[in-house]
Amino acid sequence: MRKRLKQVAVGFIVVVLAAQLIRPNRANPPTDPSHTIQAQAGTSGALAAVLDRSCRDCHSNGTVWRWYTQIAPLSWLMASGVKAGRTVVNFSEWTTYPPERQRELLAASCQAAQAGKMPGVYARLRPETQLSAQDIDTICAASH
């Protein structure tokens, strides 16, 4: 029994170590500051601050890749989440969206924040990204 347990443990360690060789893309695309939501005329400083603190890592080209994003399989999950987040809305490319799309995206952001879907499980890794009631009100006010 002990020999079998030892074999399983060694096998597990080998798999974990081998997984580290599969490296996801964690590059941040270049950002044109004139395209960001912060550059948008009429964007409040409060909204920009909330988005920068709570949304930047998944919904902008300014992702801060923390140490744990280097360790598989979390590295795979984070890279996939960032890719998906940037596809849904990228606040670094904000001015490239038509005004109607911007309103839709802010309304969807408001709904996701009110429902507790954003920042989701990521807030467990980075508690400072959690949205307060005032943060949610700030996002929702911008959608009107």
DSSP file (Angstrom, degrees, kcal/mol; ACC not computed):
  #  RESIDUE AA STRUCTURE BP1 BP2  ACC     N-H-->O    O-->H-N    N-H-->O    O-->H-N    TCO  KAPPA ALPHA  PHI   PSI    X-CA   Y-CA   Z-CA
    1    1 A M     >        0   0    0      0, 0.0     4,-2.3     0, 0.0     5,-0.2   0.000 360.0 360.0 360.0 -44.5    0.0    0.0    0.0
    2    2 A R  H  >  +     0   0    0      1,-0.2     4,-2.3     2,-0.2     5,-0.2   0.887 360.0  52.4 -65.4 -38.0    2.8    2.4    0.9
    3    3 A K  H  > S+     0   0    0      2,-0.2     4,-2.2     1,-0.2    -1,-0.2   0.912 109.9  48.4 -64.2 -41.9    4.7    1.6   -2.3
    4    4 A R  H  > S+     0   0    0      2,-0.2     4,-2.3     1,-0.2    -2,-0.2   0.910 111.2  50.0 -64.9 -42.9    1.6    2.3   -4.4
    5    5 A L  H  X S+     0   0    0     -4,-2.3     4,-2.4     1,-0.2    -1,-0.2   0.893 110.2  50.9 -62.7 -40.3    1.0    5.6   -2.5
    6    6 A K  H  X S+     0   0    0     -4,-2.3     4,-2.5     2,-0.2    -1,-0.2   0.902 109.5  50.3 -64.4 -41.3    4.6    6.6   -3.1
    7    7 A Q  H  X S+     0   0    0     -4,-2.2     4,-2.5     2,-0.2    -2,-0.2   0.905 111.0  48.8 -63.2 -42.3    4.3    5.8   -6.9
    8    8 A V  H  X S+     0   0    0     -4,-2.3     4,-2.5     2,-0.2    -2,-0.2   0.913 111.5  49.7 -64.1 -42.7    1.1    7.9   -7.1
    9    9 A A  H  X S+     0   0    0     -4,-2.4     4,-2.3     2,-0.2    -2,-0.2   0.920 112.2  46.9 -63.4 -44.6    2.8   10.8   -5.3
   10   10 A V  H  X S+     0   0    0     -4,-2.5     4,-2.3     2,-0.2    -2,-0.2   0.916 112.5  50.8 -63.6 -42.9    5.9   10.7   -7.6
   11   11 A G  H  X S+     0   0    0     -4,-2.5     4,-2.3     2,-0.2    -2,-0.2   0.909 109.9  50.1 -60.0 -43.0    3.6   10.5  -10.6
   12   12 A F  H  X S+     0   0    0     -4,-2.5     4,-2.5     1,-0.2    -2,-0.2   0.924 110.5  49.2 -62.1 -45.0    1.6   13.5   -9.4
   13   13 A I  H  X S+     0   0    0     -4,-2.3     4,-2.5     1,-0.2    -2,-0.2   0.898 110.3  51.1 -62.7 -40.9    4.8   15.5   -8.9
   14   14 A V  H  X S+     0   0    0     -4,-2.3     4,-2.6     2,-0.2    -1,-0.2   0.915 111.1  48.3 -63.1 -43.1    6.1   14.6  -12.4
   15   15 A V  H  X S+     0   0    0     -4,-2.3     4,-2.2     2,-0.2    -2,-0.2   0.924 112.2  48.6 -63.8 -44.8    2.8   15.7  -14.0
   16   16 A V  H  X S+     0   0    0     -4,-2.5     4,-0.9     2,-0.2    -2,-0.2   0.919 113.9  46.4 -61.9 -44.1    2.8   19.0  -12.1
   17   17 A L  H >< S+     0   0    0     -4,-2.5     3,-0.7     1,-0.2     4,-0.3   0.906 112.3  50.0 -65.6 -41.6    6.4   19.7  -13.0
   18   18 A A  H >< S+     0   0    0     -4,-2.6     3,-1.6     1,-0.2     4,-0.3   0.858 103.2  61.3 -64.6 -34.9    5.8   18.8  -16.7
   19   19 A A  H >< S+     0   0    0     -4,-2.2     3,-1.4     1,-0.3    -1,-0.2   0.792  91.5  67.5 -61.8 -27.4    2.7   21.1  -16.7
   20   20 A Q  T << S+     0   0    0     -4,-0.9    -1,-0.3    -3,-0.7    -2,-0.2   0.712  89.9  64.7 -67.0 -18.3    5.1   24.0  -16.0
   21   21 A L  T <  S+     0   0    0     -3,-1.6     2,-1.0    -4,-0.3    -1,-0.3   0.673  83.4  81.5 -78.4 -16.9    6.6   23.5  -19.4
   22   22 A I    <   -     0   0    0     -3,-1.4    -1,-0.1    -4,-0.3    54,-0.1  -0.789  69.5-172.6 -92.0 102.0    3.3   24.5  -21.1
   23   23 A R        -     0   0    0     -2,-1.0     2,-0.1    49,-0.0    -3,-0.1  -0.851  11.9-146.0-104.6 118.3    3.4   28.3  -21.0
   24   24 A P        -     0   0    0      0, 0.0     2,-0.5     0, 0.0    52,-0.0  -0.369  34.5 -92.2 -74.5 160.9    0.4   30.4  -22.0
   25   25 A N        +     0   0    0      1,-0.1     0, 0.0    -2,-0.1     0, 0.0  -0.631  45.6 170.8 -73.7 121.8    0.8   33.7  -23.7
   26   26 A R        +     0   0    0     -2,-0.5     2,-0.2     2,-0.1    -1,-0.1  -0.028  28.3 135.2-120.6  28.0    0.8   36.4  -21.0
   27   27 A A        -     0   0    0      1,-0.0    36,-0.1     0, 0.0    -2,-0.0  -0.508  49.8-136.6 -79.2 146.2    1.8   39.4  -23.2
   28   28 A N        -     0   0    0     -2,-0.2    33,-0.1    34,-0.1     3,-0.1  -0.905  22.3-126.3 -99.4 124.6    0.1   42.7  -22.9
   29   29 A P        -     0   0    0      0, 0.0    -1,-0.0     0, 0.0     0, 0.0  -0.286  39.4 -87.9 -62.6 155.5   -0.7   44.3  -26.3
   30   30 A P        -     0   0    0      0, 0.0     2,-0.5     0, 0.0    32,-0.1  -0.326  44.0-140.4 -62.7 149.5    0.5   47.8  -26.8
   31   31 A T        -     0   0    0     -3,-0.1    62,-0.1    30,-0.1     3,-0.1  -0.952   7.5-149.6-118.7 130.0   -1.9   50.5  -25.6
   32   32 A D    >   -     0   0    0     -2,-0.5     3,-2.8    60,-0.3     4,-0.5  -0.879  15.5-147.9 -91.5 112.2   -2.6   53.8  -27.3
   33   33 A P  G >  S+     0   0    0      0, 0.0     3,-0.8     0, 0.0     6,-0.2   0.757  95.0  63.6 -55.2 -25.3   -3.4   56.1  -24.4
   34   34 A S  G 3  S+     0   0    0      1,-0.2    59,-0.0     4,-0.1    58,-0.0   0.609 100.1  54.0 -75.3  -9.6   -5.9   58.0  -26.6
   35   35 A H  G <  S+     0   0    0     -3,-2.8    60,-2.5    57,-0.2    61,-0.4   0.533  86.9 104.2 -98.0  -8.2   -8.0   54.9  -27.0
   36   36 A T  S X> S-     0   0    0     -3,-0.8     3,-0.8    -4,-0.5     4,-0.6  -0.243  82.0-116.2 -75.5 161.8   -8.5   54.2  -23.2
   37   37 A I  G >4 S+     0   0    0     54,-2.0     3,-0.8     1,-0.2     6,-0.2   0.814 116.3  62.9 -64.7 -29.1  -11.6   54.9  -21.3
   38   38 A Q  G 34 S+     0   0    0     53,-0.2    -1,-0.2     1,-0.2     5,-0.1   0.801 101.5  51.7 -64.9 -28.1   -9.7   57.4  -19.2
   39   39 A A  G <4 S+     0   0    0     -3,-0.8    -1,-0.2    -6,-0.2     2,-0.2   0.616  84.6 110.6 -82.7 -13.6   -9.1   59.4  -22.5
   40   40 A Q  S X< S-     0   0    0     -3,-0.8     3,-1.9    -4,-0.6     2,-0.1  -0.444  78.5-114.6 -66.3 126.0  -12.9   59.4  -23.2
   41   41 A A  T 3  S+     0   0    0      1,-0.3     3,-0.1    -2,-0.2    -1,-0.1  -0.383 100.1  22.3 -59.8 134.3  -14.3   62.9  -22.8
   42   42 A G  T 3  S+     0   0    0      1,-0.3     2,-0.5    -2,-0.1    -1,-0.3   0.382  83.7 137.6  89.7  -3.9  -16.8   62.9  -20.0
   43   43 A T    <   -     0   0    0     -3,-1.9    -1,-0.3    -6,-0.2     2,-0.1  -0.635  53.1-127.1 -76.9 126.5  -15.4   59.9  -18.2
   44   44 A S     >  -     0   0    0     -2,-0.5     4,-2.2     1,-0.1     5,-0.2  -0.366   8.1-126.7 -73.0 152.1  -15.4   60.6  -14.5
   45   45 A G  H  > S+     0   0    0      1,-0.2     4,-2.2     2,-0.2     5,-0.1   0.837 111.0  57.5 -63.8 -32.9  -12.2   60.2  -12.5
   46   46 A A  H  > S+     0   0    0      2,-0.2     4,-2.2     1,-0.2    -1,-0.2   0.915 107.0  47.0 -65.5 -43.3  -14.2   58.0  -10.0
   47   47 A L  H  > S+     0   0    0      1,-0.2     4,-2.7     2,-0.2     5,-0.3   0.940 112.0  50.1 -63.6 -46.6  -15.2   55.6  -12.8
   48   48 A A  H  X S+     0   0    0     -4,-2.2     4,-2.4     1,-0.2    -1,-0.2   0.892 110.7  50.5 -59.0 -40.2  -11.7   55.4  -14.2
   49   49 A A  H  X S+     0   0    0     -4,-2.2     4,-2.2     2,-0.2    -1,-0.2   0.912 111.5  47.2 -65.8 -43.0  -10.4   54.6  -10.7
   50   50 A V  H  X S+     0   0    0     -4,-2.2     4,-2.9     2,-0.2     5,-0.4   0.936 114.6  46.5 -63.7 -46.6  -12.9   51.8  -10.1
   51   51 A L  H  X>S+     0   0    0     -4,-2.7     4,-2.0     1,-0.2     5,-1.3   0.888 112.5  50.6 -64.7 -38.8  -12.2   50.3  -13.5
   52   52 A D  H  <5S+     0   0    0     -4,-2.4     4,-0.3    -5,-0.3    -1,-0.2   0.913 117.4  38.9 -65.9 -41.9   -8.5   50.5  -13.0
   53   53 A R  H  <5S+     0   0    0     -4,-2.2    -2,-0.2    -5,-0.2    -1,-0.2   0.906 131.5  22.8 -74.0 -43.1   -8.5   48.9   -9.6
   54   54 A S  H  <5S+     0   0    0     -4,-2.9    -3,-0.2    -5,-0.2    -2,-0.2   0.671 131.9  28.3-104.3 -18.9  -11.2   46.2  -10.2
   55   55 A C  T >X5S+     0   0    0     -4,-2.0     4,-2.6    -5,-0.4     3,-1.0   0.620  89.7  90.5-119.7 -18.5  -11.3   45.5  -13.9
   56   56 A R  H 3><S+     0   0    0     -5,-1.3     4,-0.6    -4,-0.3     6,-0.3   0.858  81.4  58.6 -54.2 -44.9   -7.9   46.3  -15.4
   57   57 A D  H 34 S+     0   0    0      1,-0.2    -1,-0.3    -5,-0.2     6,-0.1   0.799 122.8  21.3 -63.3 -28.7   -6.3   42.8  -15.0
   58   58 A C  H <4 S+     0   0    0     -3,-1.0    -1,-0.2    27,-0.1    -2,-0.2   0.659 128.3  43.8-109.2 -21.3   -9.0   41.1  -17.2
   59   59 A H  H  < S+     0   0    0     -4,-2.6    32,-3.3    -8,-0.2    33,-0.3  -0.091 106.9  48.0-123.4  35.3  -10.5   43.9  -19.2
   60   60 A S  S  < S-     0   0    0     -4,-0.6     3,-0.4    30,-0.2    26,-0.1  -0.959  81.7-108.5-156.3 174.4   -7.6   46.0  -20.5
   61   61 A N  S    S+     0   0    0     -2,-0.3    -4,-0.1     1,-0.2   -30,-0.1   0.350 104.7  79.5 -86.9   5.4   -4.2   45.7  -22.1
   62   62 A G        +     0   0    0     -6,-0.3    -1,-0.2   -34,-0.1    -5,-0.1  -0.101  61.7 160.4-105.4  34.5   -2.6   46.6  -18.8
   63   63 A T        -     0   0    0     -3,-0.4     2,-0.8    -6,-0.1    -6,-0.1  -0.308  34.9-142.1 -58.3 132.7   -2.9   43.2  -17.0
   64   64 A V        -     0   0    0     -2,-0.0     2,-1.1   -36,-0.0    -1,-0.1  -0.894  13.4-148.5 -97.0 111.8   -0.5   42.9  -14.1
   65   65 A W        -     0   0    0     -2,-0.8   -39,-0.0   -39,-0.1    -2,-0.0  -0.704  17.7-156.1 -86.4  98.8    0.7   39.3  -14.2
   66   66 A R    >   -     0   0    0     -2,-1.1     3,-1.8     1,-0.1     4,-0.1  -0.128  32.0 -94.7 -70.3 169.1    1.2   38.3  -10.6
   67   67 A W  G >  S+     0   0    0      1,-0.3     3,-1.7     2,-0.2     4,-0.1   0.836 122.1  59.7 -56.4 -37.0    3.6   35.6   -9.4
   68   68 A Y  G >  S+     0   0    0      1,-0.3     3,-1.1     2,-0.2    -1,-0.3   0.651  89.6  71.2 -72.2 -13.0    0.9   33.0   -9.3
   69   69 A T  G <  S+     0   0    0     -3,-1.8    -1,-0.3     1,-0.2    -2,-0.2   0.439  90.3  63.6 -79.5   3.1    0.1   33.5  -13.0
   70   70 A Q  G <  S+     0   0    0     -3,-1.7     2,-0.6    -4,-0.1    -1,-0.2   0.503  88.5  82.4 -96.1  -8.4    3.5   31.7  -13.6
   71   71 A I  S X> S-     0   0    0     -3,-1.1     4,-2.0    -4,-0.1     3,-0.5  -0.875  83.6-102.2-110.6 119.9    2.3   28.4  -12.1
   72   72 A A  T 34 S+     0   0    0     -2,-0.6   -52,-0.1     1,-0.3   -53,-0.1  -0.503  98.0  21.9 -73.0 146.4    0.3   25.9  -14.1
   73   73 A P  T 3> S+     0   0    0      0, 0.0     4,-1.9     0, 0.0     3,-0.5  -0.996 126.1  51.3 -89.0  -2.8   -2.6   25.2  -14.1
   74   74 A L  H <> S+     0   0    0     -3,-0.5     4,-2.9     1,-0.2    -2,-0.3   0.871 105.7  59.6 -60.3 -34.8   -3.5   28.6  -12.6
   75   75 A S  H  X S+     0   0    0     -4,-2.0     4,-2.2     1,-0.2    -1,-0.2   0.883 105.5  48.5 -60.1 -37.9   -1.4   30.2  -15.4
   76   76 A W  H  > S+     0   0    0     -3,-0.5     4,-2.3     2,-0.2    -1,-0.2   0.919 112.2  48.0 -68.2 -43.5   -3.6   28.6  -18.0
   77   77 A L  H  X S+     0   0    0     -4,-1.9     4,-2.6     2,-0.2    -2,-0.2   0.919 113.5  47.0 -64.2 -43.9   -6.8   29.7  -16.2
   78   78 A M  H  X S+     0   0    0     -4,-2.9     4,-2.6     2,-0.2     5,-0.2   0.928 112.9  48.3 -65.3 -45.1   -5.6   33.3  -15.8
   79   79 A A  H  X S+     0   0    0     -4,-2.2     4,-2.2    -5,-0.2    -1,-0.2   0.904 114.2  47.1 -62.3 -41.1   -4.4   33.6  -19.4
   80   80 A S  H  X S+     0   0    0     -4,-2.3     4,-2.5    -5,-0.2    -1,-0.2   0.914 112.5  49.6 -66.0 -42.7   -7.7   32.2  -20.7
   81   81 A G  H  X S+     0   0    0     -4,-2.6     4,-2.7     2,-0.2    -2,-0.2   0.888 111.4  48.4 -63.8 -40.4   -9.7   34.5  -18.4
   82   82 A V  H  X S+     0   0    0     -4,-2.6     4,-2.7     2,-0.2     5,-0.2   0.920 111.3  50.2 -66.5 -43.4   -7.8   37.5  -19.5
   83   83 A K  H  X S+     0   0    0     -4,-2.2     4,-1.5    -5,-0.2    -2,-0.2   0.932 114.4  44.2 -59.8 -46.2   -8.2   36.6  -23.2
   84   84 A A  H  X S+     0   0    0     -4,-2.5     4,-1.9     2,-0.2    -2,-0.2   0.914 113.1  51.8 -65.3 -42.9  -12.0   36.1  -22.7
   85   85 A G  H  X S+     0   0    0     -4,-2.7     4,-2.4     1,-0.2    -2,-0.2   0.908 109.0  49.3 -61.0 -43.7  -12.3   39.3  -20.7
   86   86 A R  H  < S+     0   0    0     -4,-2.7    -1,-0.2     1,-0.2    -2,-0.2   0.823 108.9  54.7 -65.4 -30.4  -10.5   41.4  -23.3
   87   87 A T  H  < S+     0   0    0     -4,-1.5    -1,-0.2    -5,-0.2    -2,-0.2   0.897 110.1  45.4 -69.2 -39.8  -12.8   39.9  -25.9
   88   88 A V  H  < S-     0   0    0     -4,-1.9     2,-0.3     1,-0.3    -2,-0.2   0.963 137.2 -16.1 -68.6 -52.9  -16.0   41.0  -24.0
   89   89 A V     <  -     0   0    0     -4,-2.4     2,-0.5    -5,-0.1    -1,-0.3  -0.948  56.1-165.7-155.4 133.9  -14.8   44.5  -23.2
   90   90 A N    >   -     0   0    0     -2,-0.3     3,-1.8    -3,-0.2   -30,-0.2  -0.931   4.2-166.5-124.4 106.4  -11.3   46.1  -23.4
   91   91 A F  G >  S+     0   0    0    -32,-3.3   -54,-2.0    -2,-0.5     3,-0.6   0.631  88.9  64.6 -69.2 -12.1  -11.2   49.4  -21.6
   92   92 A S  G 3  S+     0   0    0    -33,-0.3   -60,-0.3   -56,-0.2    -1,-0.3   0.633 108.7  39.6 -79.9 -14.7   -7.8   50.0  -23.3
   93   93 A E  G X  S+     0   0    0     -3,-1.8     3,-2.0     1,-0.1     4,-0.4   0.065  80.5 127.6-116.2  21.0   -9.6   50.1  -26.6
   94   94 A W  G X   +     0   0    0     -3,-0.6     3,-1.8     1,-0.3   -58,-0.2   0.831  66.3  53.8 -53.5 -46.0  -12.6   52.0  -25.4
   95   95 A T  G 3  S+     0   0    0    -60,-2.5    -1,-0.3     1,-0.3   -59,-0.1   0.599  96.8  68.5 -72.6  -7.4  -12.7   54.8  -28.0
   96   96 A T  G <  S+     0   0    0     -3,-2.0    -1,-0.3   -61,-0.4    -2,-0.2   0.631  85.3  85.5 -82.2 -12.6  -12.7   52.3  -30.8
   97   97 A Y  S <  S-     0   0    0     -3,-1.8     5,-0.0    -4,-0.4     0, 0.0  -0.680  90.6-111.0 -84.6 140.6  -16.2   51.2  -29.8
   98   98 A P     >  -     0   0    0      0, 0.0     4,-2.2     0, 0.0     3,-0.5  -0.347  33.7-106.8 -63.1 153.5  -19.1   53.2  -31.2
   99   99 A P  H  > S+     0   0    0      0, 0.0     4,-2.2     0, 0.0     5,-0.2   0.858 120.4  52.9 -52.7 -40.4  -21.0   55.3  -28.6
  100  100 A E  H  > S+     0   0    0      1,-0.2     4,-2.1     2,-0.2     5,-0.1   0.903 109.7  48.7 -63.5 -40.0  -24.0   53.0  -28.6
  101  101 A R  H  > S+     0   0    0     -3,-0.5     4,-2.7     2,-0.2    -1,-0.2   0.876 107.9  55.3 -67.1 -37.5  -21.7   50.0  -28.0
  102  102 A Q  H  X S+     0   0    0     -4,-2.2     4,-2.4     2,-0.2    -2,-0.2   0.925 108.4  48.0 -59.8 -44.8  -20.0   51.9  -25.2
  103  103 A R  H  X S+     0   0    0     -4,-2.2     4,-2.5     1,-0.2    -2,-0.2   0.915 112.0  49.7 -62.3 -42.6  -23.4   52.4  -23.5
  104  104 A E  H  X S+     0   0    0     -4,-2.1     4,-2.6     1,-0.2    -2,-0.2   0.912 111.3  49.0 -61.4 -43.3  -24.3   48.8  -23.9
  105  105 A L  H  X S+     0   0    0     -4,-2.7     4,-2.3     2,-0.2    -2,-0.2   0.887 112.0  47.6 -66.4 -39.5  -21.0   47.7  -22.4
  106  106 A L  H  X S+     0   0    0     -4,-2.4     4,-2.5     2,-0.2    37,-0.2   0.895 112.2  50.2 -67.8 -38.5  -21.3   50.0  -19.4
  107  107 A A  H  X S+     0   0    0     -4,-2.5     4,-2.4     2,-0.2    -2,-0.2   0.915 112.2  47.1 -64.3 -41.8  -24.9   48.7  -18.9
  108  108 A A  H  X S+     0   0    0     -4,-2.6     4,-2.6     2,-0.2    -2,-0.2   0.877 111.2  51.9 -66.5 -37.1  -23.7   45.1  -19.1
  109  109 A S  H  X S+     0   0    0     -4,-2.3     4,-2.4     2,-0.2    -2,-0.2   0.906 109.4  50.4 -64.0 -41.5  -20.9   46.0  -16.7
  110  110 A C  H  X S+     0   0    0     -4,-2.5     4,-2.8    29,-0.2    -2,-0.2   0.942 112.0  46.6 -60.3 -48.8  -23.4   47.5  -14.3
  111  111 A Q  H  X S+     0   0    0     -4,-2.4     4,-2.0     1,-0.2     6,-0.2   0.905 113.0  48.9 -62.4 -42.5  -25.6   44.4  -14.4
  112  112 A A  H  <>S+     0   0    0     -4,-2.6     5,-2.2     2,-0.2     6,-1.1   0.898 113.3  47.3 -65.1 -39.8  -22.6   42.0  -13.9
  113  113 A A  H ><5S+     0   0    0     -4,-2.4     3,-1.1     4,-0.2    -2,-0.2   0.921 112.0  49.3 -67.6 -43.6  -21.4   44.1  -11.0
  114  114 A Q  H 3<5S+     0   0    0     -4,-2.8    -2,-0.2     1,-0.3    -1,-0.2   0.859 111.0  50.5 -63.2 -34.8  -24.9   44.2   -9.4
  115  115 A A  T 3<5S-     0   0    0     -4,-2.0    -1,-0.3    -5,-0.2    -2,-0.2   0.522 114.4-118.2 -80.9  -5.2  -25.3   40.5   -9.8
  116  116 A G  T < 5S+     0   0    0     -3,-1.1     4,-0.2    -4,-0.4    -3,-0.2   0.626  80.7 122.5  78.4  13.0  -21.9   39.9   -8.2
  117  117 A K      < +     0   0    0     -5,-2.2    -4,-0.2    -6,-0.2     4,-0.2   0.755  52.1  93.0 -78.6 -24.2  -20.5   38.2  -11.3
  118  118 A M  S    S+     0   0    0     -6,-1.1    13,-0.2     1,-0.3    -2,-0.2  -0.971  97.8   4.6-122.5 136.5  -17.6   40.7  -11.6
  119  119 A P  S >  S+     0   0    0      0, 0.0     3,-1.2     0, 0.0    -1,-0.3  -0.964  97.8 171.6 -80.7   9.5  -14.9   40.5  -10.6
  120  120 A G  T >   -     0   0    0      1,-0.2     3,-1.6    -4,-0.2     4,-0.2  -0.224  63.2  -9.0  66.0-144.6  -16.1   37.1   -9.6
  121  121 A V  T >> S+     0   0    0      1,-0.3     3,-1.9     2,-0.2     4,-0.7   0.710 121.9  77.0 -65.0 -20.9  -13.7   34.4   -8.2
  122  122 A Y  H X> S+     0   0    0     -3,-1.2     4,-2.2     1,-0.3     3,-0.8   0.823  81.7  68.1 -59.3 -30.3  -10.7   36.7   -9.1
  123  123 A A  H <4 S+     0   0    0     -3,-1.6    -1,-0.3     1,-0.3     7,-0.2   0.719  90.4  62.8 -64.0 -19.7  -11.6   38.7   -6.0
  124  124 A R  H <4 S+     0   0    0     -3,-1.9    -1,-0.3    -4,-0.2    -2,-0.2   0.860 109.1  40.0 -71.5 -34.3  -10.5   35.7   -3.9
  125  125 A L  H << S+     0   0    0     -3,-0.8    -2,-0.2    -4,-0.7    -1,-0.2   0.839 132.9  24.9 -79.4 -34.7   -7.0   36.1   -5.3
  126  126 A R    ><  -     0   0    0     -4,-2.2     3,-2.3     1,-0.1    -1,-0.3  -0.746  67.5-177.3-132.5  85.0   -7.0   39.8   -5.1
  127  127 A P  G >  S+     0   0    0      0, 0.0     3,-1.8     0, 0.0    -1,-0.1   0.753  78.1  71.0 -56.5 -27.5   -9.5   41.1   -2.5
  128  128 A E  G 3  S+     0   0    0      1,-0.3    -5,-0.1   -75,-0.0   -75,-0.0   0.640  88.1  65.6 -66.9 -11.3   -8.8   44.7   -3.4
  129  129 A T  G <  S+     0   0    0     -3,-2.3    -1,-0.3    -6,-0.2    -6,-0.1   0.605  74.2 117.1 -84.3 -11.0  -10.6   44.2   -6.7
  130  130 A Q    <   -     0   0    0     -3,-1.8     2,-0.5    -4,-0.2   -77,-0.0  -0.253  66.5-125.0 -57.6 142.7  -13.9   43.6   -4.8
  131  131 A L        -     0   0    0    -13,-0.2     2,-0.1   -18,-0.1    -1,-0.1  -0.786  17.9-148.8 -94.8 129.3  -16.6   46.2   -5.7
  132  132 A S     >  -     0   0    0     -2,-0.5     4,-2.3     1,-0.1     5,-0.2  -0.383  34.5-101.4 -82.4 170.7  -18.2   48.1   -2.9
  133  133 A A  H  > S+     0   0    0      1,-0.2     4,-2.3     2,-0.2     5,-0.1   0.888 126.9  51.7 -59.5 -38.8  -21.8   49.4   -3.2
  134  134 A Q  H  > S+     0   0    0      2,-0.2     4,-2.2     1,-0.2    -1,-0.2   0.890 107.5  52.1 -66.3 -39.3  -20.4   52.8   -4.1
  135  135 A D  H  > S+     0   0    0      2,-0.2     4,-2.2     1,-0.2    -2,-0.2   0.927 110.3  48.4 -60.0 -45.7  -18.2   51.3   -6.8
  136  136 A I  H  X S+     0   0    0     -4,-2.3     4,-2.8     1,-0.2    -2,-0.2   0.907 110.2  51.5 -63.4 -42.4  -21.2   49.6   -8.3
  137  137 A D  H  X S+     0   0    0     -4,-2.3     4,-2.6     1,-0.2    -1,-0.2   0.888 108.5  52.5 -61.1 -38.2  -23.2   52.8   -8.2
  138  138 A T  H  X S+     0   0    0     -4,-2.2     4,-1.3     2,-0.2    -2,-0.2   0.923 111.9  44.6 -63.7 -45.0  -20.3   54.6  -10.0
  139  139 A I  H  X S+     0   0    0     -4,-2.2     4,-0.7     1,-0.2     3,-0.2   0.934 115.5  47.6 -64.2 -45.6  -20.3   52.0  -12.8
  140  140 A C  H >< S+     0   0    0     -4,-2.8     3,-0.8     1,-0.2     4,-0.3   0.868 106.9  56.3 -66.5 -37.0  -24.1   52.1  -13.1
  141  141 A A  H >< S+     0   0    0     -4,-2.6     3,-1.1     1,-0.2    -1,-0.2   0.856 104.0  55.3 -62.4 -34.2  -24.3   55.9  -13.1
  142  142 A A  H 3< S+     0   0    0     -4,-1.3    -1,-0.2     1,-0.2    -2,-0.2   0.705  98.1  63.5 -72.5 -18.7  -21.9   55.9  -16.1
  143  143 A S  T <<        0   0    0     -3,-0.8    -1,-0.2    -4,-0.7    -2,-0.2   0.539 360.0 360.0 -83.7  -5.4  -24.2   53.6  -18.0
  144  144 A H    <         0   0    0     -3,-1.1    -1,-0.2    -4,-0.3    -2,-0.1   0.435 360.0 360.0 -96.2 360.0  -27.1   56.2  -18.1
